């Protein structure tokens, strides 16, 4: 009896020592990947879940000025950590938690309402960026910034200016989700799987975005070789309506559910995947474009087909656009710059 009591006393104070025969000496883990999500709203949570399900982060930090909300979301996710690769998930308002992050994703900002243009939330969201971006970059100076907040093209430009990062290390979600929607609707019309269709939308993330009909293909077969008028007003099959549907997607979803977040979250996780695993995937994201490159002598962020890897945007894809597509891209670029002009003096 006394022997049993003695053994019980030995183990009660340190269960881990009894359970594990010998604990290994601590070695710093150089392969741990920290990802930061700024903003714990609908979009921030969707991004966090998508990243965790893809097991891209060994440490996920959710930062929000509403610390209790950030902690609650982190704890809720942590309860299922056993099925997510056992990552460390933290909710906080302390920006120092972003220290040494590989990727910082900014979702914080005022959400658009139905019928509201993205530029209508530019001023309040810029004020938020003036706080968020310098604080994140102070502790994660070698990270890649991924901007999801609208208007995404203009705020990506603002993030580059406020961070002092080289252009390749600031990426906007841009038309990536638009391209996915374009691909999906084309596939629906053809009765195919979406991943069988190659399709892209470039330019502004908004009404002046440019569908590149000359590049739409299925297994290398360009649809324009079958239907010369595809995407044009004279097209008897009215393929151009698909682009209108893409442009109206956000308003449609906002009117039906109040917000749109899952598509954004999944697309963001694909970009994080490209950075963390250096996949060099080719996608349409918002990137810095020097004046004259697309017919406008102004510097803006806009979406182009880019190669994304560990260094962020590693290169652009040179595409043989039609004359109409080039003209539309210049108009799209001008639209971004005109909306951006009122805030330029606030970024100096």
Helices and strands as residue ranges (DSSP letters): H 2-12, H 15-19, E 34-38, H 42-53, E 59-63, H 67-78, G 81-83, E 88-92, G 95-98, E 103-106, G 118-121, H 122-139, E 144-147, H 152-163, G 167-169, E 170-172, H 176-190, G 194-196, E 197-198, E 201-202, E 210-211, G 213-215, E 217-218, E 221-222, G 223-225, H 241-257, H 262-277, E 281-289, E 300-309, E 312-316, H 323-340, G 341-347
